[in-house]
Amino acid sequence: MDSTQNITQQPSLAIDIDSGSLTYLAHGSGIKPVMATIDFDNAGTGMKQELENAVYDTPLLLDDYHHTTIALHAQHFVVMPAELVPAASQVFQASFSSLDGELMTCLVKNTDAAIACDVPQGVMAFLQRTFGNPELLHHLAPLIAYCAAAYADDNGCLHININDNVAHIVATRGGKLQLANSYPYRSLDDVLYFALAAFKECHFDPHADKVLLTGDNHLRATLTEQLRERIAHVMPEVFPPQALTLGKEAMTMPFSIIATAFYSSF
């Protein structure tokens, strides 16, 4: 039997890690996708120890995978031209006075951009050792890559992925990245302000350009109504066609884990 064929038939693993939890999705040809979220204990032991506990308590994460992609949520980050990656440390410290952990950089697929971010000490080494040199990304990279590819022929597009307490906003024009940021918020009024400010900053036309939303259904519906009072074209984000291979379960999965799972195919 062809050994190469065996490898490519192995499932793939996507992991999305934020400060309070780890969400994973195991998927592949011929297998039923498995997705779950593991909440951290938040016992004050630090991110590396929280990750170790979550991973070692979940045998499925330690199976053999054809490819593993991991998105790390980092509060302190800089989106920059890819050509500045060799000087990423200087670029990061020009925006933030100090580096609390370790600097991680990733190129963003389908763009000329890169992201430099601050990752807690020891986390990268643990992930690389445990998952066999996985693809490590900043949490915005999958959303940016998807938007740049899916809307390459469109004019101004403001993409909003809204969840509890944080809204991720990416702006593209003709598939070119214009803006990307994550905004913690207390109320939807905050998100509305951030969205309209980003729309204006990118010089988008409220009558011709559009806003596309994904994320929590209730929050998205409310924000859609508010935005439609000011912008003509506000609609749901187009679902990645690659994710249809997951079956109907995909429609209930967080957009962030889907974008991470299919990052390499965007």
C-alpha positions as a Markdown table, in Angstrom:
| # | Residue | x | y | z |
|---|---|---|---|---|
| 1 | Met | 0.0 | 0.0 | 0.0 |
| 2 | Asp | 1.2 | 3.5 | -0.9 |
| 3 | Ser | 2.6 | 5.1 | 2.3 |
| 4 | Thr | 2.1 | 8.6 | 0.9 |
| 5 | Gln | -1.6 | 7.8 | 0.5 |
| 6 | Asn | -1.8 | 6.7 | 4.1 |
| 7 | Ile | -0.3 | 9.9 | 5.4 |
| 8 | Thr | -2.6 | 12.1 | 3.4 |
| 9 | Gln | -5.6 | 10.2 | 4.6 |
| 10 | Gln | -4.7 | 10.9 | 8.2 |
| 11 | Pro | -7.0 | 13.6 | 9.8 |
| 12 | Ser | -5.9 | 17.1 | 10.3 |
| 13 | Leu | -6.1 | 19.1 | 13.6 |
| 14 | Ala | -6.9 | 22.7 | 14.2 |
| 15 | Ile | -6.6 | 24.4 | 17.6 |
| 16 | Asp | -7.7 | 27.9 | 18.6 |
| 17 | Ile | -6.2 | 29.0 | 21.9 |
| 18 | Asp | -7.3 | 32.1 | 23.9 |
| 19 | Ser | -6.6 | 33.2 | 27.4 |
| 20 | Gly | -9.4 | 31.1 | 28.9 |
| 21 | Ser | -9.9 | 28.0 | 26.7 |
| 22 | Leu | -8.7 | 25.8 | 23.9 |
| 23 | Thr | -11.0 | 24.8 | 21.0 |
| 24 | Tyr | -10.0 | 22.0 | 18.7 |
| 25 | Leu | -11.4 | 20.4 | 15.5 |
| 26 | Ala | -10.2 | 17.1 | 14.2 |
| 27 | His | -11.3 | 16.5 | 10.7 |
| 28 | Gly | -10.4 | 14.7 | 7.5 |
| 29 | Ser | -11.6 | 12.5 | 4.7 |
| 30 | Gly | -13.8 | 9.6 | 5.8 |
| 31 | Ile | -14.0 | 10.6 | 9.5 |
| 32 | Lys | -16.7 | 12.4 | 11.5 |
| 33 | Pro | -15.4 | 15.8 | 12.6 |
| 34 | Val | -14.8 | 16.2 | 16.3 |
| 35 | Met | -14.9 | 19.6 | 17.9 |
| 36 | Ala | -14.8 | 20.6 | 21.5 |
| 37 | Thr | -13.8 | 23.4 | 23.8 |
| 38 | Ile | -11.7 | 22.9 | 26.9 |
| 39 | Asp | -11.9 | 25.6 | 29.5 |
| 40 | Phe | -8.8 | 26.3 | 31.5 |
| 41 | Asp | -8.7 | 26.1 | 35.3 |
| 42 | Asn | -7.3 | 29.6 | 35.5 |
| 43 | Ala | -5.6 | 28.5 | 38.7 |
| 44 | Gly | -2.8 | 31.1 | 38.3 |
| 45 | Thr | -0.3 | 28.5 | 37.0 |
| 46 | Gly | 0.3 | 30.3 | 33.7 |
| 47 | Met | -0.6 | 29.7 | 30.1 |
| 48 | Lys | 2.0 | 27.0 | 29.5 |
| 49 | Gln | 0.8 | 24.9 | 32.4 |
| 50 | Glu | -2.8 | 25.4 | 31.5 |
| 51 | Leu | -2.1 | 24.2 | 28.0 |
| 52 | Glu | -0.2 | 21.2 | 29.2 |
| 53 | Asn | -3.1 | 20.2 | 31.5 |
| 54 | Ala | -5.6 | 20.6 | 28.7 |
| 55 | Val | -3.6 | 18.7 | 26.1 |
| 56 | Tyr | -2.4 | 15.8 | 28.3 |
| 57 | Asp | -6.0 | 15.3 | 29.6 |
| 58 | Thr | -7.3 | 15.0 | 26.0 |
| 59 | Pro | -5.9 | 11.9 | 24.3 |
| 60 | Leu | -7.4 | 12.7 | 21.0 |
| 61 | Leu | -5.1 | 15.8 | 20.7 |
| 62 | Leu | -2.1 | 13.4 | 20.9 |
| 63 | Asp | -3.1 | 11.2 | 18.0 |
| 64 | Asp | -1.2 | 11.3 | 14.7 |
| 65 | Tyr | -2.3 | 14.0 | 12.3 |
| 66 | His | -1.3 | 14.8 | 8.8 |
| 67 | His | -1.2 | 18.5 | 9.6 |
| 68 | Thr | -1.8 | 20.7 | 12.7 |
| 69 | Thr | -2.6 | 24.4 | 12.6 |
| 70 | Ile | -2.8 | 26.4 | 15.8 |
| 71 | Ala | -4.1 | 29.9 | 16.2 |
| 72 | Leu | -2.9 | 31.8 | 19.3 |
| 73 | His | -4.9 | 34.8 | 20.6 |
| 74 | Ala | -2.5 | 37.5 | 21.6 |
| 75 | Gln | -3.6 | 40.9 | 22.9 |
| 76 | His | -0.4 | 42.7 | 21.9 |
| 77 | Phe | 0.4 | 42.4 | 18.2 |
| 78 | Val | 1.4 | 44.4 | 15.2 |
| 79 | Val | 0.3 | 43.9 | 11.6 |
| 80 | Met | 3.1 | 44.9 | 9.3 |
| 81 | Pro | 4.4 | 44.4 | 5.7 |
| 82 | Ala | 6.0 | 41.0 | 5.3 |
| 83 | Glu | 9.2 | 42.6 | 4.2 |
| 84 | Leu | 9.7 | 43.9 | 7.8 |
| 85 | Val | 9.8 | 40.4 | 9.4 |
| 86 | Pro | 13.6 | 40.5 | 9.8 |
| 87 | Ala | 13.1 | 43.6 | 12.0 |
| 88 | Ala | 9.9 | 42.3 | 13.7 |
| 89 | Ser | 11.4 | 42.8 | 17.2 |
| 90 | Gln | 12.1 | 46.5 | 16.6 |
| 91 | Val | 8.7 | 47.0 | 14.9 |
| 92 | Phe | 6.9 | 45.4 | 17.8 |
| 93 | Gln | 8.8 | 47.4 | 20.5 |
| 94 | Ala | 8.0 | 50.6 | 18.6 |
| 95 | Ser | 4.4 | 50.0 | 19.5 |
| 96 | Phe | 4.7 | 48.3 | 22.8 |
| 97 | Ser | 7.3 | 49.3 | 25.4 |
| 98 | Ser | 8.1 | 45.8 | 26.5 |
| 99 | Leu | 7.8 | 42.1 | 25.5 |
| 100 | Asp | 6.2 | 40.1 | 28.3 |
| 101 | Gly | 6.8 | 36.7 | 26.8 |
| 102 | Glu | 8.4 | 35.6 | 23.5 |
| 103 | Leu | 8.0 | 37.2 | 20.0 |
| 104 | Met | 6.2 | 35.1 | 17.4 |
| 105 | Thr | 5.9 | 36.1 | 13.8 |
| 106 | Cys | 3.7 | 34.6 | 11.1 |
| 107 | Leu | 3.3 | 35.5 | 7.4 |
| 108 | Val | -0.4 | 35.8 | 6.4 |
| 109 | Lys | -1.4 | 33.8 | 3.4 |
| 110 | Asn | -2.9 | 35.6 | 0.4 |
| 111 | Thr | -1.5 | 38.9 | 1.5 |
| 112 | Asp | 1.8 | 40.8 | 1.7 |
| 113 | Ala | 1.4 | 41.1 | 5.5 |
| 114 | Ala | 2.8 | 39.5 | 8.6 |
| 115 | Ile | 1.9 | 39.6 | 12.2 |
| 116 | Ala | 4.3 | 39.9 | 15.2 |
| 117 | Cys | 2.8 | 39.1 | 18.6 |
| 118 | Asp | 3.7 | 38.5 | 22.2 |
| 119 | Val | 3.2 | 34.9 | 23.3 |
| 120 | Pro | 3.6 | 33.7 | 26.9 |
| 121 | Gln | 7.0 | 32.2 | 27.8 |
| 122 | Gly | 7.4 | 28.5 | 26.9 |
| 123 | Val | 4.1 | 28.2 | 24.9 |
| 124 | Met | 5.7 | 28.0 | 21.5 |
| 125 | Ala | 8.2 | 25.4 | 22.5 |
| 126 | Phe | 5.6 | 23.3 | 24.1 |
| 127 | Leu | 3.3 | 23.4 | 21.1 |
| 128 | Gln | 6.2 | 22.7 | 18.6 |
| 129 | Arg | 7.4 | 19.8 | 20.7 |
| 130 | Thr | 4.0 | 18.3 | 21.4 |
| 131 | Phe | 2.4 | 18.6 | 17.9 |
| 132 | Gly | 5.5 | 18.0 | 15.8 |
| 133 | Asn | 6.3 | 21.5 | 14.4 |
| 134 | Pro | 2.7 | 22.7 | 13.7 |
| 135 | Glu | 1.8 | 25.8 | 11.8 |
| 136 | Leu | 1.6 | 28.6 | 14.4 |
| 137 | Leu | -0.5 | 31.6 | 13.6 |
| 138 | His | -1.7 | 34.7 | 15.2 |
| 139 | His | -5.5 | 34.5 | 15.7 |
| 140 | Leu | -6.3 | 37.1 | 13.0 |
| 141 | Ala | -4.3 | 35.4 | 10.3 |
| 142 | Pro | -6.9 | 32.8 | 9.3 |
| 143 | Leu | -9.7 | 35.4 | 9.1 |
| 144 | Ile | -7.5 | 37.7 | 7.0 |
| 145 | Ala | -6.4 | 34.9 | 4.7 |
| 146 | Tyr | -9.9 | 33.8 | 4.1 |
| 147 | Cys | -11.3 | 37.4 | 3.5 |
| 148 | Ala | -8.4 | 38.2 | 1.1 |
| 149 | Ala | -9.0 | 35.1 | -1.0 |
| 150 | Ala | -12.9 | 35.0 | -0.9 |
| 151 | Tyr | -13.3 | 38.7 | -1.8 |
| 152 | Ala | -10.4 | 39.2 | -4.2 |
| 153 | Asp | -12.7 | 40.7 | -6.8 |
| 154 | Asp | -14.8 | 42.9 | -4.5 |
| 155 | Asn | -14.4 | 46.5 | -3.6 |
| 156 | Gly | -14.4 | 47.6 | 0.0 |
| 157 | Cys | -15.4 | 44.9 | 2.5 |
| 158 | Leu | -15.5 | 45.2 | 6.3 |
| 159 | His | -15.5 | 41.8 | 7.9 |
| 160 | Ile | -16.6 | 41.4 | 11.5 |
| 161 | Asn | -16.4 | 38.3 | 13.6 |
| 162 | Ile | -18.2 | 39.0 | 16.8 |
| 163 | Asn | -18.2 | 36.9 | 19.9 |
| 164 | Asp | -18.6 | 37.5 | 23.6 |
| 165 | Asn | -16.4 | 40.4 | 24.7 |
| 166 | Val | -14.3 | 40.7 | 21.5 |
| 167 | Ala | -14.9 | 41.7 | 17.9 |
| 168 | His | -12.4 | 40.9 | 15.2 |
| 169 | Ile | -12.5 | 43.3 | 12.3 |
| 170 | Val | -10.7 | 42.9 | 9.0 |
| 171 | Ala | -11.0 | 45.3 | 6.0 |
| 172 | Thr | -10.1 | 44.4 | 2.5 |
| 173 | Arg | -10.4 | 46.1 | -0.9 |
| 174 | Gly | -9.9 | 44.0 | -4.0 |
| 175 | Gly | -8.5 | 41.3 | -1.8 |
| 176 | Lys | -5.8 | 43.6 | -0.4 |
| 177 | Leu | -5.6 | 44.0 | 3.4 |
| 178 | Gln | -6.5 | 47.5 | 4.6 |
| 179 | Leu | -6.9 | 47.0 | 8.3 |
| 180 | Ala | -7.0 | 44.2 | 10.9 |
| 181 | Asn | -7.6 | 44.4 | 14.6 |
| 182 | Ser | -9.3 | 42.8 | 17.6 |
| 183 | Tyr | -11.5 | 45.0 | 19.9 |
| 184 | Pro | -12.5 | 44.0 | 23.4 |
| 185 | Tyr | -15.9 | 45.5 | 24.2 |
| 186 | Arg | -18.4 | 46.0 | 26.9 |
| 187 | Ser | -21.5 | 46.6 | 24.9 |
| 188 | Leu | -22.6 | 46.4 | 21.2 |
| 189 | Asp | -22.5 | 50.2 | 21.1 |
| 190 | Asp | -18.7 | 49.8 | 21.4 |
| 191 | Val | -18.6 | 47.4 | 18.4 |
| 192 | Leu | -20.8 | 49.6 | 16.4 |
| 193 | Tyr | -18.4 | 52.5 | 17.0 |
| 194 | Phe | -15.3 | 50.4 | 16.1 |
| 195 | Ala | -16.9 | 49.1 | 12.9 |
| 196 | Leu | -18.0 | 52.6 | 11.7 |
| 197 | Ala | -14.6 | 54.0 | 12.6 |
| 198 | Ala | -12.9 | 51.3 | 10.6 |
| 199 | Phe | -15.3 | 51.8 | 7.7 |
| 200 | Lys | -14.5 | 55.5 | 7.7 |
| 201 | Glu | -10.7 | 55.0 | 8.2 |
| 202 | Cys | -10.6 | 52.8 | 5.0 |
| 203 | His | -12.6 | 55.4 | 3.1 |
| 204 | Phe | -15.3 | 52.9 | 2.2 |
| 205 | Asp | -18.5 | 54.1 | 0.6 |
| 206 | Pro | -21.7 | 53.4 | 2.7 |
| 207 | His | -23.7 | 53.1 | -0.5 |
| 208 | Ala | -21.4 | 50.9 | -2.5 |
| 209 | Asp | -19.1 | 48.9 | -0.2 |
| 210 | Lys | -20.3 | 46.3 | 2.3 |
| 211 | Val | -20.1 | 44.8 | 5.8 |
| 212 | Leu | -20.0 | 41.1 | 6.3 |
| 213 | Leu | -20.7 | 39.5 | 9.7 |
| 214 | Thr | -20.1 | 36.2 | 11.4 |
| 215 | Gly | -19.9 | 35.0 | 14.9 |
| 216 | Asp | -22.6 | 34.7 | 17.7 |
| 217 | Asn | -26.0 | 34.6 | 16.0 |
| 218 | His | -27.8 | 36.9 | 18.5 |
| 219 | Leu | -25.0 | 39.5 | 18.6 |
| 220 | Arg | -24.6 | 39.4 | 14.8 |
| 221 | Ala | -28.4 | 39.9 | 14.3 |
| 222 | Thr | -28.5 | 43.0 | 16.6 |
| 223 | Leu | -25.4 | 44.5 | 15.1 |
| 224 | Thr | -26.7 | 43.9 | 11.6 |
| 225 | Glu | -29.8 | 46.0 | 12.3 |
| 226 | Gln | -27.7 | 48.8 | 13.8 |
| 227 | Leu | -25.3 | 48.9 | 10.8 |
| 228 | Arg | -28.1 | 48.8 | 8.2 |
| 229 | Glu | -29.3 | 52.2 | 9.5 |
| 230 | Arg | -26.0 | 53.6 | 8.2 |
| 231 | Ile | -24.6 | 51.3 | 5.6 |
| 232 | Ala | -26.6 | 50.0 | 2.6 |
| 233 | His | -25.0 | 46.5 | 2.2 |
| 234 | Val | -24.8 | 44.6 | 5.4 |
| 235 | Met | -25.0 | 40.8 | 5.2 |
| 236 | Pro | -23.7 | 37.5 | 6.6 |
| 237 | Glu | -20.2 | 36.4 | 5.8 |
| 238 | Val | -20.0 | 33.9 | 3.0 |
| 239 | Phe | -19.4 | 30.4 | 4.5 |
| 240 | Pro | -16.1 | 28.9 | 3.3 |
| 241 | Pro | -16.9 | 26.2 | 0.8 |
| 242 | Gln | -14.1 | 24.0 | 2.0 |
| 243 | Ala | -15.9 | 23.6 | 5.3 |
| 244 | Leu | -18.8 | 21.9 | 3.6 |
| 245 | Thr | -16.8 | 18.7 | 3.8 |
| 246 | Leu | -17.5 | 18.8 | 7.6 |
| 247 | Gly | -21.2 | 18.2 | 7.0 |
| 248 | Lys | -24.1 | 20.1 | 8.6 |
| 249 | Glu | -22.3 | 20.3 | 11.9 |
| 250 | Ala | -20.0 | 23.0 | 10.4 |
| 251 | Met | -22.8 | 25.5 | 10.5 |
| 252 | Thr | -22.8 | 25.5 | 14.3 |
| 253 | Met | -19.0 | 25.7 | 14.7 |
| 254 | Pro | -17.2 | 29.0 | 15.6 |
| 255 | Phe | -16.0 | 30.7 | 12.4 |
| 256 | Ser | -12.5 | 31.1 | 14.0 |
| 257 | Ile | -11.9 | 27.3 | 14.3 |
| 258 | Ile | -13.2 | 26.7 | 10.7 |
| 259 | Ala | -10.9 | 29.4 | 9.3 |
| 260 | Thr | -8.0 | 27.9 | 11.2 |
| 261 | Ala | -8.8 | 24.4 | 10.0 |
| 262 | Phe | -8.9 | 25.4 | 6.4 |
| 263 | Tyr | -6.2 | 28.1 | 6.4 |
| 264 | Ser | -3.8 | 26.1 | 4.2 |
| 265 | Ser | -6.5 | 25.7 | 1.5 |
| 266 | Phe | -7.6 | 29.4 | 1.3 |
